[in-house]
């Protein structure tokens, strides 16, 4: 089953493509919303600012909503996680996808911003996407903002950077990480492998 | 809490097919170490947190060799890859990012035209721009310099460019903070006095820069043992330590170095 990597013109998609390919998935970079119909899974990558990201992603909004309603597994990464929220301090006039109630806020000024480097996970609840991952395993983060869901049970893992930072969220067929699994060595690949397996099921 | 990173550095001579990794002593006396993508793969398997490729023979034709090395590496190496050497335009940076690099490092081109830092960071983000500084101690004190106390006496640090072959008269500490204000997201700080000497990192230099900027500082130059890494992490706020010879010539593996550091209380990813 094809995994569609949504190319909406923000940043480098080769890393995620290579990583999915490496763990046995069948990734395909797609740049038109109608190509999302019938795919096995969807990856929403992202770098850049929230507003700019939404400006470019909005033409995919309808197709993403349909995929989500159909139960297609969706994996959002970094800014991809942030745009699931309703709004962000980074771009106050922009509106997010709103799939997760809550907002995206800036990291506290007491710490290095952006958070850049490897940080450990504190797992809040077990989910299939985190199979094989243990408390304390480290992942690669690069970000200045983080999501704060109204319903805290959406948070499946946090990391400590001045505050408890939302590191991964899950809801139904939706999974998202603030860190970059495609840059997080063997543990990151394990999460992507879990995603590939979820699609085959 | 963020882990301290261990970064193997591959100095690449792209003048031969496929490129080769070399290592010099005090920016001279070249020694052959291996094939770039093979070494990168080995270090990745061994737990490297990031890998830096520096094209020491940068020229336009050879950049194509570098992009093919990065393409090949990024198919099986899943940690951040930084690439530097001779990148002097947004277009050239784009070629390297498109090959699979996550960061580019700038040195000579940024000293000659500082706006290049902003041009690339505006497009790819600050996290994607690493400013590399090659700094040399100058014990002849001049007004307006950032004076640093060392065991050998008070000195300031001068930036070099063209791979250490020419000096700029620019104060390295002032340049680091200016580069950050222009959009550099990280500083790769190499001590020319220590590079290849096996004497350990320049602690006063690393401290002076790390205290001055609020972005990660990668300490580089002089590392010959895990003890040197332990020292730089205990005595400075360096976010990462970069080394070449210690890994290339089989003295220590990345994994052994990390285990050594972890046993001594340094937060590293094992």
Interface residues (C-beta under 8 A of the other chain):
Chain A: X11 X12 X14 X15 X18 X19 X21 X22 X47 X48 X112 X113 X114 X115 X116 X117 X118 X119 X120 X138 X140 X142 X160 X161 X182 X183 X184 X185 X186 X188 X189
Chain B: X1 X2 X3 X5 X44 X47 X49 X74 X75 X76 X78 X79 X80 X97 X98 X99 X100 X102 X124 X125 X126 X127 X185 X186 X214 X215 X216 X239 X240 X269
